[in-house]
Amino acid sequence: MNINFTKYADGLVPAIIQDANTKNVLMLGFMNQVAVDATISLKNVTFFSRSKNRLWTKGEESGNFLQYISMTLDCDQDTLLIQAVPLGPVCHTGTSTCWGEDAGNDFSFLHQLEQIIGARKNADPSSSYVASLFAKGINKIAQKVGEEAVELVIEAKDDDAKLFLDESADLLFHYMILLQAKGYQLSDIAEVLKQRHQG
């Protein structure tokens, strides 16, 4: 990767950080070659802090690291786009992006929901509906998805928008549980759809 560090007077290039899963833009930082190399070797996004005048790994104090996934260079070779997975709030104010919570798209909540389902999978079945479904096994989970699908079809034939959306949410929620029970996530389904679209 041939990054043009000479375009700006301070020898740094902007680095836009994007959530690898939700595609939300999380923050903007600046990098020199040492920061780029550190990011790749540490697998945590590392910037050159202009205020501290040193390398700064995001999360080094808070623990809210940005796990490095990939890096691409724009057409002018002077701006980086970095895909990362945030391990906690990104902004020092506690929000998920440096532009506040409203900067995310609606699909970012689905990623959060996947994490919640994963966290509750091994919880006490007596205190968690999700855990109780996992405890009953794949057959019960698949059966529940089937039941929700039938209920959605029934509501689709009527004109009650609220009931239709409620049943749609129920089906998606239980489908996400089924995906995790089989070891997959929505991103795996999205990849299949992308391949079909490209084909």
MODELLER restraints for C-alpha pairs under 7 A, 6 or more apart:
rsr = mdl.restraints
at = mdl.atoms
rsr.add(forms.Gaussian(group=physical.xy_distance, feature=features.Distance(at['CA:2:A'], at['CA:77:A']), mean=6.99, stdev=0.5))
rsr.add(forms.Gaussian(group=physical.xy_distance, feature=features.Distance(at['CA:3:A'], at['CA:77:A']), mean=5.27, stdev=0.5))
rsr.add(forms.Gaussian(group=physical.xy_distance, feature=features.Distance(at['CA:3:A'], at['CA:78:A']), mean=5.99, stdev=0.5))
rsr.add(forms.Gaussian(group=physical.xy_distance, feature=features.Distance(at['CA:4:A'], at['CA:77:A']), mean=5.52, stdev=0.5))
rsr.add(forms.Gaussian(group=physical.xy_distance, feature=features.Distance(at['CA:4:A'], at['CA:78:A']), mean=5.11, stdev=0.5))
rsr.add(forms.Gaussian(group=physical.xy_distance, feature=features.Distance(at['CA:5:A'], at['CA:11:A']), mean=5.00, stdev=0.5))
rsr.add(forms.Gaussian(group=physical.xy_distance, feature=features.Distance(at['CA:5:A'], at['CA:12:A']), mean=5.76, stdev=0.5))
rsr.add(forms.Gaussian(group=physical.xy_distance, feature=features.Distance(at['CA:5:A'], at['CA:13:A']), mean=6.11, stdev=0.5))
rsr.add(forms.Gaussian(group=physical.xy_distance, feature=features.Distance(at['CA:5:A'], at['CA:78:A']), mean=6.69, stdev=0.5))
rsr.add(forms.Gaussian(group=physical.xy_distance, feature=features.Distance(at['CA:11:A'], at['CA:32:A']), mean=6.71, stdev=0.5))
rsr.add(forms.Gaussian(group=physical.xy_distance, feature=features.Distance(at['CA:12:A'], at['CA:30:A']), mean=5.89, stdev=0.5))
rsr.add(forms.Gaussian(group=physical.xy_distance, feature=features.Distance(at['CA:12:A'], at['CA:31:A']), mean=5.27, stdev=0.5))
rsr.add(forms.Gaussian(group=physical.xy_distance, feature=features.Distance(at['CA:12:A'], at['CA:32:A']), mean=4.99, stdev=0.5))
rsr.add(forms.Gaussian(group=physical.xy_distance, feature=features.Distance(at['CA:13:A'], at['CA:30:A']), mean=5.44, stdev=0.5))
rsr.add(forms.Gaussian(group=physical.xy_distance, feature=features.Distance(at['CA:13:A'], at['CA:31:A']), mean=5.44, stdev=0.5))
rsr.add(forms.Gaussian(group=physical.xy_distance, feature=features.Distance(at['CA:13:A'], at['CA:32:A']), mean=6.61, stdev=0.5))
rsr.add(forms.Gaussian(group=physical.xy_distance, feature=features.Distance(at['CA:13:A'], at['CA:78:A']), mean=5.85, stdev=0.5))
rsr.add(forms.Gaussian(group=physical.xy_distance, feature=features.Distance(at['CA:13:A'], at['CA:79:A']), mean=5.72, stdev=0.5))
rsr.add(forms.Gaussian(group=physical.xy_distance, feature=features.Distance(at['CA:14:A'], at['CA:28:A']), mean=6.85, stdev=0.5))
rsr.add(forms.Gaussian(group=physical.xy_distance, feature=features.Distance(at['CA:14:A'], at['CA:29:A']), mean=5.86, stdev=0.5))
rsr.add(forms.Gaussian(group=physical.xy_distance, feature=features.Distance(at['CA:14:A'], at['CA:30:A']), mean=4.57, stdev=0.5))
rsr.add(forms.Gaussian(group=physical.xy_distance, feature=features.Distance(at['CA:14:A'], at['CA:31:A']), mean=6.52, stdev=0.5))
rsr.add(forms.Gaussian(group=physical.xy_distance, feature=features.Distance(at['CA:14:A'], at['CA:79:A']), mean=5.19, stdev=0.5))
rsr.add(forms.Gaussian(group=physical.xy_distance, feature=features.Distance(at['CA:14:A'], at['CA:80:A']), mean=6.29, stdev=0.5))
rsr.add(forms.Gaussian(group=physical.xy_distance, feature=features.Distance(at['CA:15:A'], at['CA:28:A']), mean=5.70, stdev=0.5))
rsr.add(forms.Gaussian(group=physical.xy_distance, feature=features.Distance(at['CA:15:A'], at['CA:29:A']), mean=5.16, stdev=0.5))
rsr.add(forms.Gaussian(group=physical.xy_distance, feature=features.Distance(at['CA:15:A'], at['CA:30:A']), mean=5.40, stdev=0.5))
rsr.add(forms.Gaussian(group=physical.xy_distance, feature=features.Distance(at['CA:15:A'], at['CA:31:A']), mean=6.55, stdev=0.5))
rsr.add(forms.Gaussian(group=physical.xy_distance, feature=features.Distance(at['CA:15:A'], at['CA:79:A']), mean=6.00, stdev=0.5))
rsr.add(forms.Gaussian(group=physical.xy_distance, feature=features.Distance(at['CA:15:A'], at['CA:80:A']), mean=4.57, stdev=0.5))
rsr.add(forms.Gaussian(group=physical.xy_distance, feature=features.Distance(at['CA:15:A'], at['CA:81:A']), mean=5.85, stdev=0.5))
rsr.add(forms.Gaussian(group=physical.xy_distance, feature=features.Distance(at['CA:15:A'], at['CA:82:A']), mean=6.83, stdev=0.5))
rsr.add(forms.Gaussian(group=physical.xy_distance, feature=features.Distance(at['CA:16:A'], at['CA:27:A']), mean=6.21, stdev=0.5))
rsr.add(forms.Gaussian(group=physical.xy_distance, feature=features.Distance(at['CA:16:A'], at['CA:28:A']), mean=4.72, stdev=0.5))
rsr.add(forms.Gaussian(group=physical.xy_distance, feature=features.Distance(at['CA:16:A'], at['CA:29:A']), mean=6.62, stdev=0.5))
rsr.add(forms.Gaussian(group=physical.xy_distance, feature=features.Distance(at['CA:16:A'], at['CA:80:A']), mean=6.10, stdev=0.5))
rsr.add(forms.Gaussian(group=physical.xy_distance, feature=features.Distance(at['CA:16:A'], at['CA:81:A']), mean=4.92, stdev=0.5))
rsr.add(forms.Gaussian(group=physical.xy_distance, feature=features.Distance(at['CA:16:A'], at['CA:82:A']), mean=6.09, stdev=0.5))
rsr.add(forms.Gaussian(group=physical.xy_distance, feature=features.Distance(at['CA:17:A'], at['CA:25:A']), mean=6.00, stdev=0.5))
rsr.add(forms.Gaussian(group=physical.xy_distance, feature=features.Distance(at['CA:17:A'], at['CA:26:A']), mean=5.49, stdev=0.5))
rsr.add(forms.Gaussian(group=physical.xy_distance, feature=features.Distance(at['CA:17:A'], at['CA:27:A']), mean=5.37, stdev=0.5))
rsr.add(forms.Gaussian(group=physical.xy_distance, feature=features.Distance(at['CA:17:A'], at['CA:28:A']), mean=6.09, stdev=0.5))
rsr.add(forms.Gaussian(group=physical.xy_distance, feature=features.Distance(at['CA:17:A'], at['CA:81:A']), mean=6.12, stdev=0.5))
rsr.add(forms.Gaussian(group=physical.xy_distance, feature=features.Distance(at['CA:17:A'], at['CA:82:A']), mean=4.91, stdev=0.5))
rsr.add(forms.Gaussian(group=physical.xy_distance, feature=features.Distance(at['CA:17:A'], at['CA:83:A']), mean=6.13, stdev=0.5))
rsr.add(forms.Gaussian(group=physical.xy_distance, feature=features.Distance(at['CA:17:A'], at['CA:84:A']), mean=6.80, stdev=0.5))
rsr.add(forms.Gaussian(group=physical.xy_distance, feature=features.Distance(at['CA:18:A'], at['CA:24:A']), mean=5.61, stdev=0.5))
rsr.add(forms.Gaussian(group=physical.xy_distance, feature=features.Distance(at['CA:18:A'], at['CA:25:A']), mean=4.42, stdev=0.5))
rsr.add(forms.Gaussian(group=physical.xy_distance, feature=features.Distance(at['CA:18:A'], at['CA:26:A']), mean=5.44, stdev=0.5))
rsr.add(forms.Gaussian(group=physical.xy_distance, feature=features.Distance(at['CA:18:A'], at['CA:82:A']), mean=6.02, stdev=0.5))
rsr.add(forms.Gaussian(group=physical.xy_distance, feature=features.Distance(at['CA:18:A'], at['CA:83:A']), mean=5.03, stdev=0.5))
rsr.add(forms.Gaussian(group=physical.xy_distance, feature=features.Distance(at['CA:18:A'], at['CA:84:A']), mean=6.19, stdev=0.5))
rsr.add(forms.Gaussian(group=physical.xy_distance, feature=features.Distance(at['CA:19:A'], at['CA:25:A']), mean=6.38, stdev=0.5))
rsr.add(forms.Gaussian(group=physical.xy_distance, feature=features.Distance(at['CA:19:A'], at['CA:26:A']), mean=6.49, stdev=0.5))
rsr.add(forms.Gaussian(group=physical.xy_distance, feature=features.Distance(at['CA:19:A'], at['CA:83:A']), mean=5.83, stdev=0.5))
rsr.add(forms.Gaussian(group=physical.xy_distance, feature=features.Distance(at['CA:19:A'], at['CA:84:A']), mean=5.29, stdev=0.5))
rsr.add(forms.Gaussian(group=physical.xy_distance, feature=features.Distance(at['CA:19:A'], at['CA:85:A']), mean=5.62, stdev=0.5))
rsr.add(forms.Gaussian(group=physical.xy_distance, feature=features.Distance(at['CA:19:A'], at['CA:86:A']), mean=6.90, stdev=0.5))
rsr.add(forms.Gaussian(group=physical.xy_distance, feature=features.Distance(at['CA:20:A'], at['CA:83:A']), mean=4.83, stdev=0.5))
rsr.add(forms.Gaussian(group=physical.xy_distance, feature=features.Distance(at['CA:20:A'], at['CA:84:A']), mean=5.14, stdev=0.5))
rsr.add(forms.Gaussian(group=physical.xy_distance, feature=features.Distance(at['CA:20:A'], at['CA:85:A']), mean=5.78, stdev=0.5))
rsr.add(forms.Gaussian(group=physical.xy_distance, feature=features.Distance(at['CA:22:A'], at['CA:107:A']), mean=6.71, stdev=0.5))
rsr.add(forms.Gaussian(group=physical.xy_distance, feature=features.Distance(at['CA:22:A'], at['CA:108:A']), mean=5.00, stdev=0.5))
rsr.add(forms.Gaussian(group=physical.xy_distance, feature=features.Distance(at['CA:22:A'], at['CA:111:A']), mean=6.60, stdev=0.5))
rsr.add(forms.Gaussian(group=physical.xy_distance, feature=features.Distance(at['CA:24:A'], at['CA:104:A']), mean=5.49, stdev=0.5))
rsr.add(forms.Gaussian(group=physical.xy_distance, feature=features.Distance(at['CA:24:A'], at['CA:105:A']), mean=6.91, stdev=0.5))
rsr.add(forms.Gaussian(group=physical.xy_distance, feature=features.Distance(at['CA:26:A'], at['CA:90:A']), mean=6.72, stdev=0.5))
rsr.add(forms.Gaussian(group=physical.xy_distance, feature=features.Distance(at['CA:26:A'], at['CA:97:A']), mean=4.40, stdev=0.5))
rsr.add(forms.Gaussian(group=physical.xy_distance, feature=features.Distance(at['CA:26:A'], at['CA:98:A']), mean=6.06, stdev=0.5))
rsr.add(forms.Gaussian(group=physical.xy_distance, feature=features.Distance(at['CA:27:A'], at['CA:97:A']), mean=6.24, stdev=0.5))
rsr.add(forms.Gaussian(group=physical.xy_distance, feature=features.Distance(at['CA:27:A'], at['CA:98:A']), mean=5.40, stdev=0.5))
rsr.add(forms.Gaussian(group=physical.xy_distance, feature=features.Distance(at['CA:29:A'], at['CA:47:A']), mean=6.25, stdev=0.5))
rsr.add(forms.Gaussian(group=physical.xy_distance, feature=features.Distance(at['CA:30:A'], at['CA:47:A']), mean=5.62, stdev=0.5))
rsr.add(forms.Gaussian(group=physical.xy_distance, feature=features.Distance(at['CA:30:A'], at['CA:48:A']), mean=5.81, stdev=0.5))
rsr.add(forms.Gaussian(group=physical.xy_distance, feature=features.Distance(at['CA:31:A'], at['CA:47:A']), mean=5.00, stdev=0.5))
rsr.add(forms.Gaussian(group=physical.xy_distance, feature=features.Distance(at['CA:31:A'], at['CA:48:A']), mean=5.10, stdev=0.5))
rsr.add(forms.Gaussian(group=physical.xy_distance, feature=features.Distance(at['CA:32:A'], at['CA:48:A']), mean=6.46, stdev=0.5))
rsr.add(forms.Gaussian(group=physical.xy_distance, feature=features.Distance(at['CA:35:A'], at['CA:46:A']), mean=5.50, stdev=0.5))
rsr.add(forms.Gaussian(group=physical.xy_distance, feature=features.Distance(at['CA:35:A'], at['CA:47:A']), mean=5.31, stdev=0.5))
rsr.add(forms.Gaussian(group=physical.xy_distance, feature=features.Distance(at['CA:35:A'], at['CA:48:A']), mean=6.01, stdev=0.5))
rsr.add(forms.Gaussian(group=physical.xy_distance, feature=features.Distance(at['CA:35:A'], at['CA:55:A']), mean=6.43, stdev=0.5))
rsr.add(forms.Gaussian(group=physical.xy_distance, feature=features.Distance(at['CA:38:A'], at['CA:46:A']), mean=6.31, stdev=0.5))
rsr.add(forms.Gaussian(group=physical.xy_distance, feature=features.Distance(at['CA:39:A'], at['CA:45:A']), mean=4.76, stdev=0.5))
rsr.add(forms.Gaussian(group=physical.xy_distance, feature=features.Distance(at['CA:39:A'], at['CA:46:A']), mean=5.01, stdev=0.5))
rsr.add(forms.Gaussian(group=physical.xy_distance, feature=features.Distance(at['CA:39:A'], at['CA:68:A']), mean=6.85, stdev=0.5))
rsr.add(forms.Gaussian(group=physical.xy_distance, feature=features.Distance(at['CA:43:A'], at['CA:67:A']), mean=5.82, stdev=0.5))
rsr.add(forms.Gaussian(group=physical.xy_distance, feature=features.Distance(at['CA:43:A'], at['CA:68:A']), mean=4.83, stdev=0.5))
rsr.add(forms.Gaussian(group=physical.xy_distance, feature=features.Distance(at['CA:44:A'], at['CA:57:A']), mean=6.86, stdev=0.5))
rsr.add(forms.Gaussian(group=physical.xy_distance, feature=features.Distance(at['CA:44:A'], at['CA:65:A']), mean=6.38, stdev=0.5))
rsr.add(forms.Gaussian(group=physical.xy_distance, feature=features.Distance(at['CA:44:A'], at['CA:66:A']), mean=5.45, stdev=0.5))
rsr.add(forms.Gaussian(group=physical.xy_distance, feature=features.Distance(at['CA:44:A'], at['CA:67:A']), mean=4.60, stdev=0.5))
rsr.add(forms.Gaussian(group=physical.xy_distance, feature=features.Distance(at['CA:44:A'], at['CA:68:A']), mean=4.99, stdev=0.5))
rsr.add(forms.Gaussian(group=physical.xy_distance, feature=features.Distance(at['CA:45:A'], at['CA:57:A']), mean=6.04, stdev=0.5))
rsr.add(forms.Gaussian(group=physical.xy_distance, feature=features.Distance(at['CA:45:A'], at['CA:58:A']), mean=6.15, stdev=0.5))
rsr.add(forms.Gaussian(group=physical.xy_distance, feature=features.Distance(at['CA:45:A'], at['CA:66:A']), mean=5.46, stdev=0.5))
rsr.add(forms.Gaussian(group=physical.xy_distance, feature=features.Distance(at['CA:45:A'], at['CA:67:A']), mean=6.39, stdev=0.5))
rsr.add(forms.Gaussian(group=physical.xy_distance, feature=features.Distance(at['CA:45:A'], at['CA:68:A']), mean=5.60, stdev=0.5))
rsr.add(forms.Gaussian(group=physical.xy_distance, feature=features.Distance(at['CA:46:A'], at['CA:55:A']), mean=6.75, stdev=0.5))
rsr.add(forms.Gaussian(group=physical.xy_distance, feature=features.Distance(at['CA:46:A'], at['CA:56:A']), mean=5.54, stdev=0.5))
rsr.add(forms.Gaussian(group=physical.xy_distance, feature=features.Distance(at['CA:46:A'], at['CA:57:A']), mean=4.04, stdev=0.5))
rsr.add(forms.Gaussian(group=physical.xy_distance, feature=features.Distance(at['CA:46:A'], at['CA:58:A']), mean=5.97, stdev=0.5))
rsr.add(forms.Gaussian(group=physical.xy_distance, feature=features.Distance(at['CA:47:A'], at['CA:55:A']), mean=5.73, stdev=0.5))
rsr.add(forms.Gaussian(group=physical.xy_distance, feature=features.Distance(at['CA:47:A'], at['CA:56:A']), mean=5.21, stdev=0.5))
rsr.add(forms.Gaussian(group=physical.xy_distance, feature=features.Distance(at['CA:47:A'], at['CA:57:A']), mean=6.15, stdev=0.5))
rsr.add(forms.Gaussian(group=physical.xy_distance, feature=features.Distance(at['CA:48:A'], at['CA:54:A']), mean=5.65, stdev=0.5))
rsr.add(forms.Gaussian(group=physical.xy_distance, feature=features.Distance(at['CA:48:A'], at['CA:55:A']), mean=4.44, stdev=0.5))
rsr.add(forms.Gaussian(group=physical.xy_distance, feature=features.Distance(at['CA:48:A'], at['CA:56:A']), mean=5.83, stdev=0.5))
rsr.add(forms.Gaussian(group=physical.xy_distance, feature=features.Distance(at['CA:49:A'], at['CA:55:A']), mean=5.92, stdev=0.5))
rsr.add(forms.Gaussian(group=physical.xy_distance, feature=features.Distance(at['CA:49:A'], at['CA:56:A']), mean=5.83, stdev=0.5))
rsr.add(forms.Gaussian(group=physical.xy_distance, feature=features.Distance(at['CA:58:A'], at['CA:65:A']), mean=5.44, stdev=0.5))
rsr.add(forms.Gaussian(group=physical.xy_distance, feature=features.Distance(at['CA:58:A'], at['CA:66:A']), mean=6.42, stdev=0.5))
rsr.add(forms.Gaussian(group=physical.xy_distance, feature=features.Distance(at['CA:59:A'], at['CA:65:A']), mean=4.18, stdev=0.5))
rsr.add(forms.Gaussian(group=physical.xy_distance, feature=features.Distance(at['CA:64:A'], at['CA:86:A']), mean=6.85, stdev=0.5))
rsr.add(forms.Gaussian(group=physical.xy_distance, feature=features.Distance(at['CA:64:A'], at['CA:87:A']), mean=4.92, stdev=0.5))
rsr.add(forms.Gaussian(group=physical.xy_distance, feature=features.Distance(at['CA:64:A'], at['CA:88:A']), mean=4.85, stdev=0.5))
rsr.add(forms.Gaussian(group=physical.xy_distance, feature=features.Distance(at['CA:64:A'], at['CA:89:A']), mean=6.37, stdev=0.5))
rsr.add(forms.Gaussian(group=physical.xy_distance, feature=features.Distance(at['CA:64:A'], at['CA:90:A']), mean=6.74, stdev=0.5))
rsr.add(forms.Gaussian(group=physical.xy_distance, feature=features.Distance(at['CA:65:A'], at['CA:86:A']), mean=6.13, stdev=0.5))
rsr.add(forms.Gaussian(group=physical.xy_distance, feature=features.Distance(at['CA:65:A'], at['CA:87:A']), mean=5.33, stdev=0.5))
rsr.add(forms.Gaussian(group=physical.xy_distance, feature=features.Distance(at['CA:66:A'], at['CA:84:A']), mean=5.66, stdev=0.5))
rsr.add(forms.Gaussian(group=physical.xy_distance, feature=features.Distance(at['CA:66:A'], at['CA:85:A']), mean=5.49, stdev=0.5))
rsr.add(forms.Gaussian(group=physical.xy_distance, feature=features.Distance(at['CA:66:A'], at['CA:86:A']), mean=4.53, stdev=0.5))
rsr.add(forms.Gaussian(group=physical.xy_distance, feature=features.Distance(at['CA:66:A'], at['CA:87:A']), mean=6.12, stdev=0.5))
rsr.add(forms.Gaussian(group=physical.xy_distance, feature=features.Distance(at['CA:67:A'], at['CA:84:A']), mean=5.17, stdev=0.5))
rsr.add(forms.Gaussian(group=physical.xy_distance, feature=features.Distance(at['CA:67:A'], at['CA:85:A']), mean=4.94, stdev=0.5))
rsr.add(forms.Gaussian(group=physical.xy_distance, feature=features.Distance(at['CA:67:A'], at['CA:86:A']), mean=6.28, stdev=0.5))
rsr.add(forms.Gaussian(group=physical.xy_distance, feature=features.Distance(at['CA:68:A'], at['CA:83:A']), mean=6.49, stdev=0.5))
rsr.add(forms.Gaussian(group=physical.xy_distance, feature=features.Distance(at['CA:68:A'], at['CA:84:A']), mean=4.61, stdev=0.5))
rsr.add(forms.Gaussian(group=physical.xy_distance, feature=features.Distance(at['CA:68:A'], at['CA:85:A']), mean=6.75, stdev=0.5))
rsr.add(forms.Gaussian(group=physical.xy_distance, feature=features.Distance(at['CA:69:A'], at['CA:83:A']), mean=5.32, stdev=0.5))
rsr.add(forms.Gaussian(group=physical.xy_distance, feature=features.Distance(at['CA:69:A'], at['CA:84:A']), mean=5.08, stdev=0.5))
rsr.add(forms.Gaussian(group=physical.xy_distance, feature=features.Distance(at['CA:70:A'], at['CA:82:A']), mean=5.79, stdev=0.5))
rsr.add(forms.Gaussian(group=physical.xy_distance, feature=features.Distance(at['CA:70:A'], at['CA:83:A']), mean=5.15, stdev=0.5))
rsr.add(forms.Gaussian(group=physical.xy_distance, feature=features.Distance(at['CA:71:A'], at['CA:80:A']), mean=6.74, stdev=0.5))
rsr.add(forms.Gaussian(group=physical.xy_distance, feature=features.Distance(at['CA:71:A'], at['CA:81:A']), mean=5.76, stdev=0.5))
rsr.add(forms.Gaussian(group=physical.xy_distance, feature=features.Distance(at['CA:71:A'], at['CA:82:A']), mean=4.48, stdev=0.5))
rsr.add(forms.Gaussian(group=physical.xy_distance, feature=features.Distance(at['CA:71:A'], at['CA:83:A']), mean=6.30, stdev=0.5))
rsr.add(forms.Gaussian(group=physical.xy_distance, feature=features.Distance(at['CA:72:A'], at['CA:80:A']), mean=5.80, stdev=0.5))
rsr.add(forms.Gaussian(group=physical.xy_distance, feature=features.Distance(at['CA:72:A'], at['CA:81:A']), mean=5.29, stdev=0.5))
rsr.add(forms.Gaussian(group=physical.xy_distance, feature=features.Distance(at['CA:72:A'], at['CA:82:A']), mean=6.51, stdev=0.5))
rsr.add(forms.Gaussian(group=physical.xy_distance, feature=features.Distance(at['CA:73:A'], at['CA:79:A']), mean=5.99, stdev=0.5))
rsr.add(forms.Gaussian(group=physical.xy_distance, feature=features.Distance(at['CA:73:A'], at['CA:80:A']), mean=4.83, stdev=0.5))
rsr.add(forms.Gaussian(group=physical.xy_distance, feature=features.Distance(at['CA:73:A'], at['CA:81:A']), mean=6.35, stdev=0.5))
rsr.add(forms.Gaussian(group=physical.xy_distance, feature=features.Distance(at['CA:74:A'], at['CA:80:A']), mean=6.39, stdev=0.5))
rsr.add(forms.Gaussian(group=physical.xy_distance, feature=features.Distance(at['CA:89:A'], at['CA:95:A']), mean=5.42, stdev=0.5))
rsr.add(forms.Gaussian(group=physical.xy_distance, feature=features.Distance(at['CA:89:A'], at['CA:96:A']), mean=4.57, stdev=0.5))
rsr.add(forms.Gaussian(group=physical.xy_distance, feature=features.Distance(at['CA:90:A'], at['CA:96:A']), mean=5.09, stdev=0.5))
rsr.add(forms.Gaussian(group=physical.xy_distance, feature=features.Distance(at['CA:90:A'], at['CA:97:A']), mean=5.47, stdev=0.5))
rsr.add(forms.Gaussian(group=physical.xy_distance, feature=features.Distance(at['CA:90:A'], at['CA:98:A']), mean=6.79, stdev=0.5))
rsr.add(forms.Gaussian(group=physical.xy_distance, feature=features.Distance(at['CA:91:A'], at['CA:97:A']), mean=5.63, stdev=0.5))
rsr.add(forms.Gaussian(group=physical.xy_distance, feature=features.Distance(at['CA:91:A'], at['CA:98:A']), mean=4.90, stdev=0.5))
rsr.add(forms.Gaussian(group=physical.xy_distance, feature=features.Distance(at['CA:95:A'], at['CA:101:A']), mean=5.80, stdev=0.5))
rsr.add(forms.Gaussian(group=physical.xy_distance, feature=features.Distance(at['CA:117:A'], at['CA:130:A']), mean=6.72, stdev=0.5))
rsr.add(forms.Gaussian(group=physical.xy_distance, feature=features.Distance(at['CA:117:A'], at['CA:177:A']), mean=6.82, stdev=0.5))
rsr.add(forms.Gaussian(group=physical.xy_distance, feature=features.Distance(at['CA:120:A'], at['CA:128:A']), mean=6.97, stdev=0.5))
rsr.add(forms.Gaussian(group=physical.xy_distance, feature=features.Distance(at['CA:120:A'], at['CA:130:A']), mean=6.27, stdev=0.5))
rsr.add(forms.Gaussian(group=physical.xy_distance, feature=features.Distance(at['CA:120:A'], at['CA:131:A']), mean=5.78, stdev=0.5))
rsr.add(forms.Gaussian(group=physical.xy_distance, feature=features.Distance(at['CA:121:A'], at['CA:130:A']), mean=6.23, stdev=0.5))
rsr.add(forms.Gaussian(group=physical.xy_distance, feature=features.Distance(at['CA:121:A'], at['CA:131:A']), mean=4.76, stdev=0.5))
rsr.add(forms.Gaussian(group=physical.xy_distance, feature=features.Distance(at['CA:121:A'], at['CA:134:A']), mean=6.33, stdev=0.5))
rsr.add(forms.Gaussian(group=physical.xy_distance, feature=features.Distance(at['CA:122:A'], at['CA:131:A']), mean=5.96, stdev=0.5))
rsr.add(forms.Gaussian(group=physical.xy_distance, feature=features.Distance(at['CA:123:A'], at['CA:131:A']), mean=5.55, stdev=0.5))
rsr.add(forms.Gaussian(group=physical.xy_distance, feature=features.Distance(at['CA:124:A'], at['CA:131:A']), mean=6.41, stdev=0.5))
rsr.add(forms.Gaussian(group=physical.xy_distance, feature=features.Distance(at['CA:125:A'], at['CA:131:A']), mean=4.69, stdev=0.5))
rsr.add(forms.Gaussian(group=physical.xy_distance, feature=features.Distance(at['CA:125:A'], at['CA:132:A']), mean=4.16, stdev=0.5))
rsr.add(forms.Gaussian(group=physical.xy_distance, feature=features.Distance(at['CA:125:A'], at['CA:135:A']), mean=6.83, stdev=0.5))
rsr.add(forms.Gaussian(group=physical.xy_distance, feature=features.Distance(at['CA:126:A'], at['CA:132:A']), mean=6.80, stdev=0.5))
rsr.add(forms.Gaussian(group=physical.xy_distance, feature=features.Distance(at['CA:133:A'], at['CA:140:A']), mean=6.94, stdev=0.5))
rsr.add(forms.Gaussian(group=physical.xy_distance, feature=features.Distance(at['CA:133:A'], at['CA:141:A']), mean=6.08, stdev=0.5))
rsr.add(forms.Gaussian(group=physical.xy_distance, feature=features.Distance(at['CA:138:A'], at['CA:181:A']), mean=6.63, stdev=0.5))
rsr.add(forms.Gaussian(group=physical.xy_distance, feature=features.Distance(at['CA:141:A'], at['CA:178:A']), mean=6.01, stdev=0.5))
rsr.add(forms.Gaussian(group=physical.xy_distance, feature=features.Distance(at['CA:142:A'], at['CA:178:A']), mean=6.46, stdev=0.5))
rsr.add(forms.Gaussian(group=physical.xy_distance, feature=features.Distance(at['CA:145:A'], at['CA:171:A']), mean=6.22, stdev=0.5))
rsr.add(forms.Gaussian(group=physical.xy_distance, feature=features.Distance(at['CA:145:A'], at['CA:174:A']), mean=5.63, stdev=0.5))
rsr.add(forms.Gaussian(group=physical.xy_distance, feature=features.Distance(at['CA:145:A'], at['CA:175:A']), mean=5.96, stdev=0.5))
rsr.add(forms.Gaussian(group=physical.xy_distance, feature=features.Distance(at['CA:148:A'], at['CA:167:A']), mean=6.82, stdev=0.5))
rsr.add(forms.Gaussian(group=physical.xy_distance, feature=features.Distance(at['CA:148:A'], at['CA:170:A']), mean=6.46, stdev=0.5))
rsr.add(forms.Gaussian(group=physical.xy_distance, feature=features.Distance(at['CA:148:A'], at['CA:171:A']), mean=5.08, stdev=0.5))
rsr.add(forms.Gaussian(group=physical.xy_distance, feature=features.Distance(at['CA:149:A'], at['CA:171:A']), mean=6.01, stdev=0.5))
rsr.add(forms.Gaussian(group=physical.xy_distance, feature=features.Distance(at['CA:151:A'], at['CA:167:A']), mean=6.59, stdev=0.5))
rsr.add(forms.Gaussian(group=physical.xy_distance, feature=features.Distance(at['CA:152:A'], at['CA:164:A']), mean=6.46, stdev=0.5))
rsr.add(forms.Gaussian(group=physical.xy_distance, feature=features.Distance(at['CA:152:A'], at['CA:167:A']), mean=5.15, stdev=0.5))
rsr.add(forms.Gaussian(group=physical.xy_distance, feature=features.Distance(at['CA:152:A'], at['CA:168:A']), mean=6.10, stdev=0.5))
rsr.add(forms.Gaussian(group=physical.xy_distance, feature=features.Distance(at['CA:155:A'], at['CA:163:A']), mean=6.54, stdev=0.5))
rsr.add(forms.Gaussian(group=physical.xy_distance, feature=features.Distance(at['CA:155:A'], at['CA:164:A']), mean=5.20, stdev=0.5))
rsr.add(forms.Gaussian(group=physical.xy_distance, feature=features.Distance(at['CA:156:A'], at['CA:164:A']), mean=6.04, stdev=0.5))
rsr.add(forms.Gaussian(group=physical.xy_distance, feature=features.Distance(at['CA:179:A'], at['CA:185:A']), mean=5.70, stdev=0.5))
